[in-house]
């Protein structure tokens, strides 16, 4: 009898903590989470920023950034 009562108490305690531990909702998310952009968002941003007048300048910026990344790699 004591064993059954102990098993019921332990089971209900474990169940209680399991169900309460899963209450985190999306509104409880960390405020410092980074937003990940999709390919379509990057393309739309690039189309808005790059036009025919500044195309050469933007290409040079991209090339310099790539060269810098390559030089920083071990």
C-alpha positions in Angstrom: 0.0 0.0 0.0 2.8 2.4 0.9 4.6 1.5 -2.2 1.6 2.3 -4.4 1.1 5.7 -2.7 4.8 6.5 -3.2 4.7 5.6 -6.9 1.6 7.7 -7.4 3.2 10.7 -5.6 6.4 10.4 -7.6 4.6 10.0 -10.9 2.3 12.9 -10.3 5.3 15.1 -9.2 7.3 14.2 -12.4 4.3 14.8 -14.6 3.6 18.2 -12.9 7.2 19.4 -13.6 7.2 18.0 -17.1 4.0 19.8 -18.1 5.0 23.1 -16.4 8.5 23.0 -18.0 6.9 23.1 -21.5 5.0 26.4 -20.9 7.5 28.6 -22.8 5.8 30.4 -25.6 7.1 32.4 -28.5 6.5 35.6 -26.6 8.9 34.4 -23.9 11.7 34.2 -26.5 15.0 35.9 -25.9 14.9 39.6 -27.1 18.4 39.3 -28.5 17.4 36.6 -31.0 18.8 37.3 -34.5 16.3 37.6 -37.4 17.3 35.5 -40.3 16.6 36.9 -43.8 15.5 34.8 -46.7 17.0 34.8 -50.2 14.1 36.8 -51.5 14.6 39.4 -48.8 18.3 39.8 -49.7 17.4 40.0 -53.4 14.8 42.7 -52.8 17.2 44.7 -50.6 20.0 44.4 -53.2 17.6 45.6 -56.0 16.7 48.6 -53.9 20.3 49.5 -53.1 22.1 48.8 -56.3 21.2 50.6 -59.5 23.1 51.3 -62.8 24.8 54.4 -61.5 26.4 52.8 -58.4 26.8 49.3 -59.8 30.6 49.6 -60.2 31.1 51.0 -56.7 29.0 48.2 -55.1 31.0 45.6 -57.1 34.2 47.1 -55.7 32.8 47.0 -52.1 31.9 43.3 -52.5 35.3 42.4 -54.0 37.1 44.2 -51.2 35.0 42.4 -48.6 35.7 39.0 -50.2 39.4 39.7 -50.4 39.4 40.7 -46.7 37.5 37.5 -45.7 40.0 35.4 -47.7 43.0 37.1 -46.2 41.6 36.6 -42.6 41.1 32.8 -43.1 44.0 30.7 -41.8 
